[in-house]
Amino acid sequence: MLLPTDTPRRQPGEPSTPTASPTPHYLALGDSYTIGEAVAAHERWPAQLVRRLRRAGSALAEPHIVAATGWTTDELAHGIDAAALDPPYDLVTLQIGVNNQYRGRPAGDYRRQFANLLARAVALAGHHATRVVIVSIPDWGVTRFARELGRDAARIAHDLDVCNAIARDETARAGARFVDVTAVSRKHPELVAADGLHPSAAQYALWVDAIAPTVHAALRSPRQQPAVR
């Protein structure tokens, strides 16, 4: 008689029952671009990314998004503090900084706060830096919104290049991964939503073209052993 606490024994030659692998969990951290301001929820780039990977045979859970329009680096940090998170995540993406530039905050502050967010992202990924993907800040200076405001497109481009260089540098230091979508935003300024500022679903799809291969590699990267202290 098999008691509830007993484990049935496999008979010689009997194949073992396969154990289903859990679907990888995905956490997306950011601002208006990650939350998909001015587009439908299924058109956000994290949502498009999940569908793209599934079509390519890589299972990935729906993204848990911690992002809000207008957030700066410090506001995202507060958002993470307040969020109901369930780490470790198999994939963490981070895209933040456009509102630091928009508000004219110093590059030094951005480096310090971005580095802190990146460290938190790595921790949320179970301390596996290769499972963290940083996405660059797009150039809003090329948009109709910027022109209508009379903003200096060259100055915006310079400031964002500085922020992206900082993010790329800190990403390399941490051993995480970096994807550039800024070039896409500059090449396709016409692909914006009705607000004239945020990317359209079509531009987000082009972002996913750039992001998906890096995420695909991240999900297949071996989990690193914690460093011996």
N, CA, C and O of each residue as an XYZ file, in Angstrom:
916
protein
N       0.851     -1.193      0.000
C       0.000      0.000      0.000
C       0.889      1.246      0.000
O       1.839      1.334      0.778
N       0.584      2.191     -0.859
C       1.377      3.405     -0.969
C       0.787      4.471     -0.064
O      -0.331      4.939     -0.279
N       1.544      4.846      0.942
C       1.099      5.887      1.845
C       1.323      7.249      1.211
O       2.157      7.373      0.314
N       0.586      8.296      1.661
C       0.716      9.626      1.057
C       2.129     10.161      1.064
O       2.502     10.943      0.190
N       2.934      9.742      2.057
C       4.291     10.280      2.139
C       5.302      9.442      1.377
O       6.472      9.810      1.285
N       4.855      8.308      0.826
C       5.765      7.435      0.107
C       6.027      7.971     -1.294
O       5.168      8.627     -1.884
N       7.212      7.692     -1.824
C       7.547      8.043     -3.196
C       7.550      6.782     -4.025
O       8.299      5.861     -3.699
N       6.751      6.682     -5.087
C       6.725      5.463     -5.892
C       8.089      5.199     -6.509
O       8.776      6.120     -6.952
N       8.470      3.928     -6.532
C       9.768      3.560     -7.084
C       9.632      3.290     -8.582
O       8.666      2.671     -9.029
N      10.630      3.772     -9.359
C      10.645      3.514    -10.789
C      11.210      2.119    -11.016
O      12.267      1.774    -10.487
N      10.509      1.330    -11.793
C      10.940     -0.027    -12.079
C      12.108     -0.013    -13.052
O      12.224      0.912    -13.856
N      12.962     -1.003    -12.998
C      14.105     -1.066    -13.925
C      13.627     -0.962    -15.374
O      12.701     -1.664    -15.781
N      14.259     -0.092    -16.139
C      13.905      0.066    -17.545
C      12.748      1.005    -17.791
O      12.446      1.325    -18.941
N      12.089      1.455    -16.726
C      10.944      2.358    -16.880
C      11.454      3.785    -17.034
O      12.254      4.241    -16.217
N      11.002      4.508    -18.076
C      11.483      5.881    -18.278
C      11.019      6.797    -17.159
O       9.913      6.653    -16.638
N      11.863      7.725    -16.802
C      11.495      8.677    -15.756
C      10.482      9.671    -16.292
O      10.455      9.965    -17.487
N       9.657     10.182    -15.403
C       8.662     11.180    -15.801
C       9.338     12.532    -15.930
O       9.951     13.007    -14.973
N       9.238     13.171    -17.109
C       9.915     14.456    -17.282
C       9.300     15.526    -16.391
O       8.087     15.570    -16.186
N      10.166     16.383    -15.870
C       9.711     17.485    -15.039
C       9.645     18.756    -15.885
O      10.633     19.145    -16.507
N       8.504     19.386    -15.906
C       8.339     20.587    -16.713
C       9.205     21.716    -16.163
O       9.224     21.970    -14.958
N       9.913     22.383    -17.053
C      10.743     23.512    -16.632
C       9.861     24.721    -16.394
O       8.950     24.984    -17.180
N      10.113     25.463    -15.325
C       9.301     26.646    -15.069
C       9.569     27.703    -16.135
O      10.685     27.819    -16.641
N       8.539     28.470    -16.470
C       8.683     29.533    -17.454
C       9.538     30.648    -16.874
O       9.252     31.119    -15.773
N      10.582     31.087    -17.580
C      11.440     32.148    -17.055
C      10.659     33.416    -16.738
O       9.792     33.832    -17.507
N      10.970     34.019    -15.616
C      10.308     35.243    -15.179
C      11.095     36.456    -15.654
O      12.325     36.446    -15.692
N      10.349     37.509    -16.016
C      10.949     38.689    -16.630
C      10.504     39.943    -15.893
O       9.309     40.166    -15.700
N      11.463     40.756    -15.483
C      11.206     42.036    -14.820
C      11.732     43.160    -15.703
O      12.905     43.163    -16.077
N      10.857     44.123    -16.040
C      11.229     45.263    -16.878
C      11.163     46.544    -16.046
O      10.102     46.909    -15.540
N      12.295     47.217    -15.910
C      12.401     48.436    -15.112
C      12.608     49.630    -16.033
O      13.393     49.552    -16.979
N      11.913     50.737    -15.767
C      12.124     51.883    -16.637
C      11.213     53.059    -16.405
O      10.835     53.363    -15.274
N      10.862     53.724    -17.503
C      10.054     54.943    -17.453
C       8.965     54.865    -18.522
O       8.402     53.794    -18.747
N       8.661     55.982    -19.183
C       7.562     56.001    -20.147
C       7.792     55.064    -21.323
O       6.833     54.535    -21.886
N       9.050     54.852    -21.704
C       9.322     53.968    -22.834
C       9.015     52.519    -22.485
O       8.495     51.778    -23.319
N       9.330     52.111    -21.266
C       9.074     50.734    -20.845
C       7.592     50.493    -20.606
O       7.077     49.419    -20.918
N       6.902     51.490    -20.053
C       5.469     51.326    -19.795
C       4.658     51.526    -21.070
O       3.474     51.191    -21.111
N       5.293     52.077    -22.121
C       4.610     52.227    -23.402
C       3.612     53.369    -23.422
O       2.463     53.187    -23.823
N       4.044     54.548    -22.991
C       3.176     55.723    -23.028
C       2.654     55.943    -24.455
O       3.423     55.929    -25.416
N       1.349     56.145    -24.574
C       0.668     56.480    -25.833
C       0.493     55.301    -26.789
O       0.074     55.496    -27.930
N       0.809     54.072    -26.342
C       0.498     52.895    -27.147
C      -0.270     51.904    -26.274
O      -0.281     52.026    -25.049
N      -0.910     50.926    -26.910
C      -1.651     49.905    -26.176
C      -0.681     49.000    -25.409
O       0.493     48.893    -25.762
N      -1.185     48.356    -24.367
C      -0.335     47.522    -23.517
C       0.393     46.444    -24.314
O       1.557     46.151    -24.039
N      -0.281     45.851    -25.299
C       0.361     44.772    -26.053
C       1.390     45.303    -27.055
O       2.128     44.528    -27.665
N       1.435     46.636    -27.220
C       2.398     47.240    -28.143
C       3.675     47.720    -27.455
O       4.628     48.108    -28.130
N       3.707     47.699    -26.128
C       4.925     48.059    -25.405
C       6.069     47.161    -25.861
O       5.855     46.006    -26.230
N       7.283     47.701    -25.831
C       8.383     46.857    -26.319
C       8.620     45.616    -25.447
O       8.955     44.570    -26.004
N       8.465     45.664    -24.105
C       8.637     44.409    -23.369
C       7.615     43.344    -23.767
O       7.943     42.159    -23.827
N       6.372     43.765    -24.039
C       5.345     42.809    -24.461
C       5.663     42.259    -25.845
O       5.513     41.062    -26.091
N       6.099     43.126    -26.740
C       6.492     42.665    -28.078
C       7.696     41.729    -28.008
O       7.789     40.764    -28.767
N       8.609     42.022    -27.094
C       9.788     41.175    -26.927
C       9.398     39.767    -26.518
O       9.920     38.796    -27.066
N       8.494     39.644    -25.568
C       8.058     38.331    -25.107
C       7.444     37.542    -26.262
O       7.751     36.364    -26.443
N       6.575     38.190    -27.047
C       5.950     37.492    -28.170
C       6.991     37.074    -29.202
O       6.913     35.977    -29.754
N       7.963     37.942    -29.466
C       9.002     37.617    -30.443
C       9.808     36.395    -30.000
O      10.084     35.500    -30.799
N      10.181     36.368    -28.723
C      10.965     35.245    -28.221
C      10.166     33.952    -28.223
O      10.704     32.881    -28.504
N       8.883     34.055    -27.909
C       8.049     32.850    -27.928
C       7.958     32.284    -29.339
O       8.006     31.068    -29.530
N       7.826     33.165    -30.326
C       7.764     32.692    -31.709
C       9.074     32.015    -32.115
O       9.086     31.123    -32.963
N      10.175     32.451    -31.498
C      11.485     31.866    -31.802
C      11.772     30.624    -30.963
O      12.839     30.021    -31.081
N      10.812     30.243    -30.114
C      10.974     29.032    -29.324
C      11.509     29.232    -27.931
O      11.820     28.260    -27.243
N      11.626     30.491    -27.492
C      12.116     30.769    -26.137
C      10.942     31.172    -25.254
O      10.372     32.250    -25.420
N      10.587     30.306    -24.320
C       9.482     30.608    -23.410
C       9.887     31.731    -22.476
O      11.019     31.768    -21.995
N       8.968     32.643    -22.220
C       9.211     33.749    -21.300
C       7.868     34.219    -20.775
O       6.924     34.404    -21.543
N       7.781     34.415    -19.456
C       6.534     34.866    -18.849
C       6.239     36.307    -19.251
O       7.131     37.038    -19.682
N       4.992     36.700    -19.107
C       4.625     38.091    -19.357
C       5.457     38.993    -18.453
O       5.720     38.638    -17.304
N       5.870     40.145    -18.950
C       6.758     40.994    -18.140
C       6.075     41.573    -16.910
O       4.918     41.989    -16.960
N       6.803     41.591    -15.822
C       6.397     42.346    -14.633
C       7.056     43.707    -14.796
O       8.277     43.827    -14.698
N       6.256     44.723    -15.042
C       6.787     46.043    -15.363
C       6.737     46.960    -14.145
O       5.689     47.130    -13.522
N       7.875     47.543    -13.821
C       7.958     48.586    -12.804
C       8.467     49.827    -13.529
O       9.671     49.990    -13.728
N       7.556     50.685    -13.915
C       7.898     51.858    -14.719
C       6.728     52.831    -14.672
O       5.589     52.437    -14.422
N       7.019     54.092    -14.911
C       5.980     55.119    -14.975
C       6.483     56.281    -15.805
O       7.675     56.587    -15.815
N       5.569     56.919    -16.496
C       5.910     58.084    -17.295
C       6.483     59.181    -16.399
O       5.912     59.504    -15.357
N       7.608     59.748    -16.812
C       8.213     60.848    -16.077
C       9.254     60.452    -15.057
O       9.923     61.323    -14.501
N       9.414     59.161    -14.793
C      10.352     58.740    -13.759
C      11.794     59.042    -14.136
O      12.217     58.839    -15.274
N      12.533     59.532    -13.151
C      13.980     59.679    -13.225
C      14.616     58.481    -12.521
O      13.913     57.592    -12.040
N      15.942     58.465    -12.465
C      16.631     57.347    -11.823
C      16.242     57.184    -10.355
O      16.005     56.064     -9.901
N      16.175     58.287     -9.608
C      15.833     58.175     -8.193
C      14.367     57.791     -7.998
O      14.025     57.098     -7.039
N      13.507     58.239     -8.903
C      12.089     57.877     -8.793
C      11.871     56.408     -9.127
O      11.008     55.761     -8.534
N      12.644     55.875    -10.069
C      12.569     54.442    -10.339
C      13.029     53.659     -9.116
O      12.448     52.625     -8.786
N      14.068     54.143     -8.443
C      14.537     53.468     -7.228
C      13.423     53.399     -6.183
O      13.231     52.369     -5.536
N      12.695     54.497     -6.025
C      11.569     54.495     -5.086
C      10.475     53.545     -5.564
O       9.833     52.873     -4.757
N      10.266     53.492     -6.882
C       9.268     52.581     -7.430
C       9.615     51.130     -7.162
O       8.736     50.321     -6.866
N      10.886     50.798     -7.265
C      11.324     49.437     -6.952
C      11.089     49.132     -5.474
O      10.653     48.037     -5.118
N      11.384     50.112     -4.620
C      11.153     49.933     -3.178
C       9.695     49.592     -2.888
O       9.400     48.758     -2.032
N       8.787     50.246     -3.611
C       7.358     50.095     -3.343
C       6.722     48.904     -4.057
O       5.600     48.516     -3.731
N       7.422     48.323     -5.023
C       6.841     47.255     -5.834
C       6.832     45.928     -5.087
O       7.683     45.665     -4.237
N       5.859     45.111     -5.423
C       5.783     43.752     -4.883
C       6.558     42.842     -5.826
O       6.018     42.373     -6.828
N       7.800     42.598     -5.512
C       8.677     41.827     -6.384
C       8.869     40.412     -5.856
O       8.692     40.144     -4.668
N       9.234     39.513     -6.764
C       9.420     38.113     -6.404
C      10.701     37.584     -7.055
O      10.640     36.746     -7.956
N      11.862     38.073     -6.599
C      13.120     37.612     -7.184
C      13.463     36.195     -6.725
O      12.895     35.714     -5.745
N      14.376     35.526     -7.413
C      15.170     36.050     -8.527
C      14.425     35.945     -9.852
O      13.631     35.027    -10.060
N      14.690     36.892    -10.742
C      14.130     36.884    -12.084
C      15.153     36.309    -13.048
O      16.359     36.478    -12.870
N      14.653     35.623    -14.074
C      15.538     35.029    -15.065
C      16.049     36.065    -16.057
O      17.076     35.863    -16.705
N      15.324     37.180    -16.171
C      15.728     38.271    -17.049
C      15.284     39.580    -16.416
O      14.152     39.700    -15.948
N      16.180     40.560    -16.403
C      15.840     41.915    -15.960
C      16.324     42.884    -17.029
O      17.493     42.860    -17.413
N      15.417     43.741    -17.510
C      15.828     44.808    -18.422
C      15.699     46.134    -17.695
O      14.847     46.298    -16.822
N      16.556     47.078    -18.066
C      16.584     48.397    -17.430
C      16.807     49.457    -18.496
O      17.765     49.387    -19.266
N      15.913     50.438    -18.536
C      16.039     51.570    -19.461
C      15.580     52.817    -18.713
O      14.396     52.960    -18.407
N      16.509     53.715    -18.419
C      16.177     54.869    -17.589
C      17.161     56.011    -17.853
O      18.334     55.780    -18.149
N      16.666     57.240    -17.741
C      17.552     58.387    -17.834
C      17.056     59.543    -18.659
O      17.579     60.651    -18.542
N      16.047     59.316    -19.502
C      15.603     60.410    -20.367
C      15.079     61.590    -19.560
O      15.274     62.743    -19.945
N      14.421     61.310    -18.449
C      13.869     62.402    -17.647
C      14.942     63.103    -16.814
O      14.775     64.262    -16.435
N      16.034     62.408    -16.531
C      17.189     63.099    -15.936
C      17.694     64.166    -16.896
O      17.966     65.299    -16.497
N      17.816     63.790    -18.171
C      18.278     64.741    -19.183
C      17.253     65.858    -19.382
O      17.621     67.029    -19.476
N      15.980     65.501    -19.448
C      14.919     66.488    -19.694
C      14.887     67.546    -18.587
O      14.625     68.721    -18.846
N      15.153     67.119    -17.364
C      15.131     68.047    -16.229
C      16.476     68.739    -15.997
O      16.617     69.535    -15.068
N      17.445     68.440    -16.829
C      18.732     69.111    -16.733
C      19.586     68.691    -15.564
O      20.375     69.487    -15.054
N      19.443     67.452    -15.128
C      20.225     66.986    -13.986
C      21.666     66.672    -14.388
O      21.910     66.304    -15.537
N      22.622     66.808    -13.473
C      24.039     66.595    -13.784
C      24.340     65.147    -14.165
O      23.723     64.211    -13.657
N      25.305     64.988    -15.072
C      25.715     63.658    -15.510
C      26.294     62.851    -14.355
O      26.129     61.632    -14.304
N      26.972     63.525    -13.427
C      27.543     62.826    -12.275
C      26.480     62.168    -11.422
O      26.668     61.053    -10.936
N      25.360     62.857    -11.235
C      24.247     62.273    -10.485
C      23.686     61.064    -11.221
O      23.346     60.047    -10.616
N      23.597     61.201    -12.551
C      23.079     60.075    -13.341
C      23.971     58.853    -13.181
O      23.466     57.746    -12.993
N      25.285     59.031    -13.252
C      26.183     57.882    -13.116
C      25.994     57.196    -11.770
O      25.868     55.973    -11.702
N      25.974     57.977    -10.711
C      25.854     57.394     -9.376
C      24.529     56.656     -9.217
O      24.502     55.531     -8.716
N      23.441     57.273     -9.636
C      22.130     56.654     -9.451
C      21.907     55.493    -10.415
O      21.271     54.501    -10.059
N      22.435     55.617    -11.643
C      22.303     54.506    -12.585
C      23.081     53.295    -12.089
O      22.589     52.169    -12.158
N      24.285     53.519    -11.592
C      25.094     52.412    -11.077
C      24.372     51.696     -9.939
O      24.434     50.471     -9.826
N      23.688     52.467     -9.099
C      22.923     51.869     -8.005
C      21.766     51.031     -8.538
O      21.515     49.929     -8.049
N      21.062     51.556     -9.541
C      19.956     50.800    -10.136
C      20.450     49.532    -10.819
O      19.804     48.487    -10.742
N      21.578     49.627    -11.478
C      22.139     48.463    -12.149
C      22.506     47.385    -11.131
O      22.260     46.200    -11.359
N      23.091     47.796    -10.019
C      23.427     46.830     -8.970
C      22.165     46.162     -8.430
O      22.163     44.965     -8.145
N      21.100     46.937     -8.292
C      19.840     46.358     -7.820
C      19.265     45.402     -8.858
O      18.714     44.360     -8.504
N      19.389     45.748    -10.131
C      18.901     44.872    -11.191
C      19.646     43.535    -11.175
O      19.042     42.474    -11.335
N      20.955     43.600    -10.980
C      21.752     42.371    -10.911
C      21.319     41.529     -9.715
O      21.210     40.307     -9.824
N      21.076     42.167     -8.585
C      20.616     41.435     -7.405
C      19.258     40.789     -7.667
O      19.014     39.656     -7.252
N      18.376     41.513     -8.357
C      17.043     40.980     -8.664
C      17.112     39.823     -9.655
O      16.196     39.004     -9.729
N      18.202     39.761    -10.414
C      18.419     38.646    -11.336
C      19.187     37.519    -10.660
O      19.798     36.691    -11.335
N      19.160     37.483     -9.345
C      19.843     36.431     -8.607
C      21.344     36.579     -8.627
O      22.076     35.599     -8.489
N      21.812     37.826     -8.800
C      23.238     38.143     -8.852
C      23.916     37.550    -10.089
O      25.116     37.278    -10.080
N      23.135     37.355    -11.146
C      23.672     36.881    -12.422
C      23.660     38.052    -13.399
O      22.654     38.304    -14.063
N      24.770     38.759    -13.482
C      24.825     39.989    -14.281
C      24.529     39.749    -15.751
O      24.000     40.634    -16.424
N      24.863     38.563    -16.263
C      24.628     38.289    -17.677
C      23.148     38.161    -18.011
O      22.782     38.139    -19.186
N      22.289     38.076    -16.991
C      20.843     38.021    -17.204
C      20.214     39.426    -17.160
O      18.991     39.559    -17.211
N      21.041     40.455    -17.066
C      20.561     41.842    -17.029
C      20.902     42.517    -18.352
O      22.050     42.493    -18.797
N      19.887     43.120    -18.977
C      20.060     43.788    -20.270
C      19.676     45.257    -20.129
O      18.545     45.582    -19.769
N      20.627     46.134    -20.415
C      20.391     47.569    -20.378
C      20.035     48.041    -21.778
O      20.710     47.698    -22.749
N      18.982     48.823    -21.878
C      18.542     49.375    -23.162
C      18.820     50.876    -23.151
O      18.474     51.564    -22.190
N      19.434     51.378    -24.199
C      19.831     52.780    -24.243
C      18.629     53.719    -24.284
O      17.500     53.302    -24.543
N      18.899     54.989    -24.024
C      17.861     56.026    -24.062
C      17.705     56.504    -25.500
O      18.697     56.872    -26.129
N      16.487     56.509    -26.036
C      16.292     57.027    -27.392
C      16.421     58.549    -27.421
O      16.386     59.206    -26.380
N      16.571     59.094    -28.619
C      16.766     60.530    -28.785
C      15.433     61.213    -29.072
O      14.942     61.185    -30.201
N      14.851     61.829    -28.036
C      13.570     62.507    -28.229
C      13.740     63.847    -28.940
O      12.753     64.458    -29.351
N      14.985     64.310    -29.088
C      15.231     65.574    -29.760
C      14.884     65.570    -31.239
O      14.751     66.633    -31.845
N      14.735     64.389    -31.827
C      14.394     64.305    -33.254
C      12.888     64.298    -33.488
O      12.443     64.259    -34.635
N      12.101     64.336    -32.424
C      10.652     64.190    -32.564
C       9.942     65.505    -32.868
O      10.494     66.591    -32.694
N       8.714     65.371    -33.325
C       7.870     66.547    -33.577
C       7.636     67.336    -32.302
O       7.576     68.565    -32.325
N       7.504     66.631    -31.199
C       7.283     67.274    -29.903
C       8.415     68.234    -29.576
O       8.167     69.359    -29.141
N       9.649     67.804    -29.780
C      10.805     68.653    -29.491
C      10.829     69.874    -30.409
O      11.144     70.980    -29.969
N      10.500     69.673    -31.674
C      10.487     70.799    -32.612
C       9.439     71.825    -32.214
O       9.689     73.029    -32.258
N       8.265     71.342    -31.825
C       7.185     72.253    -31.448
C       7.508     73.024    -30.178
O       7.028     74.140    -29.982
N       8.333     72.417    -29.305
C       8.769     73.114    -28.093
C       9.906     74.088    -28.374
O      10.252     74.909    -27.524
N      10.486     73.994    -29.574
C      11.613     74.840    -29.904
C      12.892     74.427    -29.197
O      13.762     75.265    -28.961
N      13.024     73.139    -28.852
C      14.198     72.667    -28.148
C      15.372     72.472    -29.102
O      15.184     72.224    -30.293
N      16.576     72.587    -28.568
C      17.813     72.447    -29.332
C      18.114     70.964    -29.521
O      18.547     70.290    -28.586
N      17.884     70.457    -30.730
C      18.051     69.029    -31.003
C      19.493     68.584    -30.812
O      19.742     67.483    -30.320
N      20.444     69.431    -31.196
C      21.853     69.062    -31.063
C      22.249     68.937    -29.589
O      23.004     68.039    -29.219
N      21.744     69.826    -28.769
C      22.049     69.769    -27.339
C      21.442     68.531    -26.697
O      22.080     67.871    -25.877
N      20.217     68.222    -27.071
C      19.570     67.021    -26.538
C      20.367     65.785    -26.928
O      20.610     64.905    -26.103
N      20.775     65.726    -28.205
C      21.546     64.576    -28.690
C      22.848     64.432    -27.909
O      23.228     63.324    -27.529
N      23.525     65.539    -27.671
C      24.784     65.501    -26.917
C      24.558     65.002    -25.500
O      25.273     64.120    -25.024
N      23.562     65.569    -24.825
C      23.289     65.167    -23.443
C      22.947     63.683    -23.340
O      23.404     62.996    -22.428
N      22.140     63.197    -24.280
C      21.751     61.792    -24.248
C      22.929     60.885    -24.599
O      23.046     59.779    -24.071
N      23.790     61.351    -25.485
C      24.989     60.568    -25.786
C      25.863     60.418    -24.540
O      26.454     59.362    -24.314
N      25.941     61.473    -23.739
C      26.706     61.410    -22.493
C      26.080     60.387    -21.543
O      26.781     59.555    -20.966
N      24.761     60.457    -21.386
C      24.075     59.509    -20.498
C      24.253     58.074    -20.980
O      24.507     57.172    -20.182
N      24.120     57.867    -22.285
C      24.259     56.514    -22.818
C      25.686     55.999    -22.692
O      25.894     54.805    -22.478
N      26.660     56.875    -22.821
C      28.051     56.462    -22.627
C      28.282     56.031    -21.181
O      28.989     55.058    -20.916
N      27.683     56.762    -20.260
C      27.782     56.397    -18.847
C      27.143     55.033    -18.615
O      27.728     54.170    -17.960
N      25.932     54.839    -19.160
C      25.229     53.572    -18.971
C      26.016     52.412    -19.578
O      26.106     51.338    -18.983
N      26.581     52.632    -20.756
C      27.369     51.576    -21.402
C      28.600     51.225    -20.555
O      28.935     50.052    -20.393
N      29.262     52.247    -20.022
C      30.448     52.038    -19.206
C      30.120     51.270    -17.936
O      30.814     50.316    -17.583
N      29.059     51.686    -17.248
C      28.681     51.004    -16.013
C      28.213     49.579    -16.284
O      28.435     48.679    -15.473
N      27.564     49.381    -17.428
C      27.116     48.036    -17.799
C      28.308     47.113    -17.999
O      28.301     45.972    -17.537
N      29.333     47.607    -18.690
C      30.533     46.805    -18.904
C      31.217     46.480    -17.579
O      31.689     45.360    -17.381
N      31.272     47.450    -16.677
C      31.881     47.222    -15.371
C      31.159     46.123    -14.595
O      31.780     45.322    -13.896
N      29.838     46.104    -14.733
C      29.036     45.136    -13.980
C      29.003     43.760    -14.624
O      28.608     42.789    -13.979
N      29.411     43.657    -15.888
C      29.343     42.386    -16.589
C      27.972     42.085    -17.140
O      27.669     40.933    -17.452
N      27.118     43.123    -17.270
C      25.784     42.964    -17.839
C      25.844     43.197    -19.354
O      26.929     43.277    -19.930
N      24.686     43.305    -19.987
C      24.608     43.440    -21.447
C      23.957     44.765    -21.815
O      23.093     45.262    -21.093
N      24.373     45.332    -22.932
C      23.897     46.652    -23.361
C      23.393     46.570    -24.799
O      24.027     45.961    -25.662
N      22.226     47.203    -25.042
C      21.652     47.260    -26.394
C      21.387     48.713    -26.752
O      20.804     49.460    -25.966
N      21.818     49.109    -27.947
C      21.622     50.475    -28.430
C      20.364     50.556    -29.291
O      20.286     49.929    -30.348
N      19.379     51.335    -28.833
C      18.205     51.627    -29.663
C      18.174     53.100    -30.046
O      17.262     53.540    -30.747
N      19.163     53.866    -29.593
C      19.212     55.294    -29.889
C      19.341     55.529    -31.389
O      18.704     56.426    -31.942
N      20.162     54.724    -32.039
C      20.338     54.856    -33.482
C      19.028     54.633    -34.224
O      18.750     55.301    -35.221
N      18.221     53.690    -33.734
C      16.919     53.426    -34.362
C      16.017     54.645    -34.235
O      15.344     55.022    -35.194
N      15.998     55.267    -33.050
C      15.141     56.432    -32.839
C      15.548     57.589    -33.741
O      14.693     58.348    -34.199
N      16.831     57.731    -33.998
C      17.311     58.810    -34.857
C      17.050     58.518    -36.338
O      16.844     59.439    -37.128
N      17.059     57.265    -36.700
C      16.829     56.883    -38.089
C      15.363     56.949    -38.464
O      15.027     57.158    -39.630
N      14.478     56.772    -37.475
C      13.033     56.719    -37.764
C      12.260     57.721    -36.898
O      11.410     57.314    -36.106
N      12.539     59.023    -37.034
C      11.828     60.017    -36.220
C      10.341     60.109    -36.532
O       9.566     60.659    -35.750
N       9.952     59.569    -37.677
C       8.542     59.622    -38.065
C       7.704     58.566    -37.355
O       6.476     58.659    -37.340
N       8.349     57.567    -36.768
C       7.618     56.476    -36.124
C       7.341     56.821    -34.664
O       7.953     56.270    -33.749
N       6.408     57.742    -34.473
C       6.026     58.166    -33.131
C       4.521     57.988    -32.947
O       3.764     57.885    -33.912
N       4.114     57.956    -31.690
C       2.698     57.827    -31.351
C       1.977     59.154    -31.600
O       2.581     60.121    -32.066
N       0.709     59.185    -31.292
C      -0.095     60.373    -31.562
C       0.369     61.592    -30.786
O       0.077     62.719    -31.188
N       1.085     61.398    -29.681
C       1.555     62.544    -28.901
C       2.766     63.231    -29.519
O       3.212     64.269    -29.032
N       3.296     62.649    -30.595
C       4.430     63.252    -31.274
C       5.749     63.096    -30.567
O       6.759     63.630    -31.026
N       5.773     62.384    -29.469
C       6.977     62.243    -28.649
C       7.404     60.798    -28.479
O       8.539     60.442    -28.797
N       6.516     59.973    -27.986
C       6.888     58.598    -27.664
C       6.835     57.704    -28.908
O       6.071     57.972    -29.835
N       7.641     56.650    -28.924
C       7.664     55.761    -30.079
C       6.313     55.109    -30.344
O       5.530     54.864    -29.426
N       6.062     54.837    -31.602
C       4.877     54.078    -31.999
C       5.166     52.593    -31.830
O       6.298     52.196    -31.555
N       4.129     51.778    -31.996
C       4.323     50.328    -31.935
C       5.316     49.868    -32.993
O       6.091     48.940    -32.766
N       5.287     50.526    -34.158
C       6.208     50.151    -35.240
C       7.656     50.420    -34.849
O       8.537     49.611    -35.140
N       7.912     51.565    -34.184
C       9.287     51.817    -33.755
C       9.700     50.836    -32.659
O      10.833     50.355    -32.656
N       8.795     50.535    -31.733
C       9.118     49.556    -30.697
C       9.462     48.199    -31.315
O      10.325     47.487    -30.802
N       8.794     47.840    -32.412
C       9.109     46.580    -33.078
C      10.544     46.594    -33.596
O      11.228     45.570    -33.555
N      11.005     47.746    -34.084
C      12.389     47.870    -34.534
C      13.353     47.776    -33.349
O      14.445     47.220    -33.472
N      12.948     48.317    -32.215
C      13.762     48.155    -31.008
C      13.916     46.665    -30.688
O      15.011     46.190    -30.386
N      12.813     45.952    -30.759
C      12.840     44.529    -30.423
C      13.751     43.766    -31.371
O      14.385     42.789    -30.973
N      13.823     44.213    -32.646
C      14.783     43.598    -33.572
C      16.190     43.655    -32.996
O      16.969     42.712    -33.137
N      16.511     44.777    -32.341
C      17.847     44.950    -31.767
C      17.995     44.250    -30.426
O      19.061     43.716    -30.118
N      16.931     44.249    -29.626
C      17.003     43.721    -28.266
C      16.928     42.196    -28.214
O      17.622     41.570    -27.413
N      16.099     41.598    -29.056
C      15.813     40.165    -28.960
C      17.055     39.271    -29.016
O      17.155     38.350    -28.205
N      18.006     39.494    -29.928
C      19.176     38.599    -29.943
C      19.978     38.633    -28.642
O      20.478     37.604    -28.188
N      20.099     39.813    -28.050
C      20.842     39.925    -26.793
C      20.098     39.235    -25.659
O      20.716     38.560    -24.836
N      18.788     39.394    -25.606
C      17.993     38.725    -24.580
C      18.028     37.217    -24.784
O      18.118     36.456    -23.821
N      17.957     36.789    -26.038
C      18.027     35.355    -26.342
C      19.320     34.771    -25.782
O      19.314     33.700    -25.175
N      20.430     35.482    -25.989
C      21.718     35.022    -25.462
C      21.742     35.065    -23.940
O      22.304     34.178    -23.298
N      21.127     36.104    -23.360
C      21.108     36.231    -21.901
C      20.372     35.057    -21.256
O      20.826     34.509    -20.251
N      19.248     34.681    -21.832
C      18.455     33.599    -21.256
C      19.160     32.246    -21.357
O      18.844     31.319    -20.612
N      20.108     32.141    -22.273
C      20.852     30.897    -22.436
C      22.206     30.921    -21.752
O      22.959     29.949    -21.804
N      22.507     32.032    -21.115
C      23.791     32.120    -20.424
C      23.734     31.308    -19.141
O      22.711     31.308    -18.456
N      24.823     30.613    -18.803
C      24.830     29.815    -17.561
C      24.753     30.722    -16.351
O      25.290     31.830    -16.341
N      24.088     30.236    -15.355
C      24.023     30.997    -14.115
C      25.376     30.937    -13.425
O      25.944     29.864    -13.226
N      25.877     32.104    -13.068
C      27.207     32.190    -12.459
C      27.140     31.787    -10.991
O      26.129     31.988    -10.319
N      28.224     31.221    -10.516
C      28.320     30.893     -9.106
C      28.633     32.171     -8.325
O      29.440     32.985     -8.774
N      28.007     32.350     -7.170
C      28.311     33.535     -6.364
C      29.792     33.599     -6.044
O      30.434     32.575     -5.808
N      30.322     34.794     -6.038
C      31.743     34.964     -5.748
C      32.052     34.566     -4.313
O      31.268     34.833     -3.402
N      33.200     33.926     -4.119
C      33.627     33.519     -2.783
C      34.230     34.740     -2.080
O      35.127     35.388     -2.619
N      33.747     35.044     -0.905
C      34.223     36.215     -0.171
C      35.106     35.779      0.988
O      35.608     36.621      1.732
